[in-house]
Amino acid sequence: MSEAAFNGPGSVNGRSRWRFAVPLIWLTALLLLAVGMTTLEPLFRLFEPDLRQVIYDREHFWVLLGEHVLMVAVAALLATCVGVAAAVAVTRAAGRDFMPMVAQLASIGQTFPPVAVLALAVPVLGFGTVPLIVALLLYGLLPIVRNTLAGIQGISAEVLEAARGMGMTPRQVLLQVELPLAAPVILAGIRTSVTVNVATAALGATVGASNLGDPIISGIVNGNTAYIIQGAVMIGLLALTVDSLFEQLQPGVPGQSSGAQSGQG
Amino acid sequence: MIRDARPNRVLVSLMSLGLLAWLGLDALSVAPNRLVQGTPLNPVEALGWWVTLVGALPMVCVVWLAWRPTAFRLWASLGVVVGLLMAMPLWLSGAVVAVLDPELPQARVGIGPGFWVLLFLWLLVLVELRIRLRLRRAWVWGLLLFVLVVWGIALSHWLTPLALVQEYQARSDQFLEAVSYHVALVGAAVGASLVIGLGMALTMRRFDGLRRLGFGVLNFLQTIPSLALFGLLLAPLAWLSHQVPWLGALGVSGIGWAPAWLALVAYSLLPMVRNTYVALEGVDPGVIESARGMGMSRLQVFFQVRLPLALPVMLEGVRITTVQAIGLTAVAALIGAGGLGTFIFQGLGQAAMDLVLLGALPIIAMALMADALLGALAERLRRREAA
């Protein structure tokens, strides 16, 4: 899209071929580990020489990885749709009354620790994958709403005036001017949301949702360090893959996530 | 804004939703003991039609007031909502007496979805009124203090059959210990990261190469999910405490406070260093120049001019860090670090939902309080600076 303008002339061609190298390296490591964890058995034997079982075997690692990615992806997709729609709705004339409250809610809500949101979802929705996804969705909504609001409000009035002056309908202004201009900020919100959710989803094992958090929790319960390391390395690699991918997609200064919002769960 | 003759649609829709929740959802559940799933009850089943209608009246009243929102009517709505929030525990106290069978001393009352929805909606109404009436944040916190006092009285005197209260009473010593431990761990982590963060920010200002490297490393750390970092610290720390006996004697081991504290500091550093760096960079060079011109030494300029001027933005970093650390400490309970997270994970393990609440609600309250207090402090400093 408008990345050329952000990266400056020249840098685009230099970077374009190699820009996905870092995410690809992380992804390759992640997939290799998911498929070939058993070949590393001698290595994990060093951590727990006395235990019979040193490779987590209740489920294949690629299944756990798939479940983890699926849960985060479903939650992120829903959160993006709902969040952007909500923010667009309250910036239209018809919904403007609701804007201050939604903005306040999005900023107060981010003070809630993600663990607490997950913990509160269980009494209401019970155990399993659904409450986990709902918790991820609810928590993931906030940065997206907040950033979409900031992105749309940050567009200067002259630009909108010019767009209307050209005879664009409100719908065209939204789709061809407002959303594209706000896209980098919205993407930063999605990045924060996904980063937190990859971390929070790992706690799913405690609410009965199976994913990469399983080996860690099981390792803690059974005192098996090897399990813990396997789960931790996989989750770490997944987080790095996702984050570096977003970093390449996001125009702007590489290595600097947007604003003061940090993304930890 | 205030003399707007159009209906305040936010208040009208929030309160209409509140009415629906009040009349349609279950507000309570009653269980004969801890293990059995409770039977849900709606407000009508709990205290009858008359009380339910009387309870609905204030909400109808707010809808009517918000239809033509003059300043006076908004103030009246504020009064009604605060009244509703205070009446909530009283209604609950009455309902507990009415629904419980005195023959069953083990019986306990759980709070149902309707109740939580109402609480959430009424707090949203409060937020909306604060915005419309342009009230100071501290002012609203003061109002909420009154509400909390009523809640406190009701919880300690009349609401003992509430499952949440029973879970608390069964482990009140542990609870206080967990709260103080949680606060201590957060305090230790934030304190350490403040000192280290200031050091790092100062070094980064000196050496430009270190700046890129430092932020790179901190960004990398921030990306690693908390559960994974706790897990990854386990093996090296266990090895370390094995090799270095005096560390082991101090209580450093693969599980417990040591990996939790280390991970908390690691996560806290990025927001802390970023804000400190930006704050120190952001001080107007003209001010520094004139301080030099007055004959101040380098140290004097730093401690008497640059640091005080940078303080509000630095405090913002402390605020973000503290709120984040409060949540992460809860996760650290999984590796045996103690704190309020213990109750959450115990409760999840035993499928005892009120135990989960006993851990989660104080954590949320702590995060909100830290956010409000540190935010107010930064605001105050900023205003004093501007004056």
Interface residues (C-beta under 8 A of the other chain):
Chain A: F47 D97 F98 P100 M101 Q104 L105 I108 T111 F112 P113 P114 V115 A116 A119 L120 V122 P123 V124 F127 T195 V198 A199 A202 L203 T206 V207 G213 I216 I217 G219 I220 T225 I228 I229 G231 A232 V233 I235 G236 A239 L240 D243 G255 Q256 S257 A260 Q261 S262 G263 Q264 G265
Chain B: N8 R9 V10 P113 W116 L124 V127 E128 I131 R212 F215 G216 N219 F220 Q222 T223 I224 P225 S226 L227 A228 L229 F230 G231 L232 L234 A235 A238 G254 I255 Y267 L270 P271 R274 N275 E316 G317 I320 V323 Q324 I326 G327 L328 A330 V331 L334 I335 G341 I344 F345 G347 L348 G349 A351 M353 D354 V356 L357 G359 A360 I363 I364 A367 L368 D371
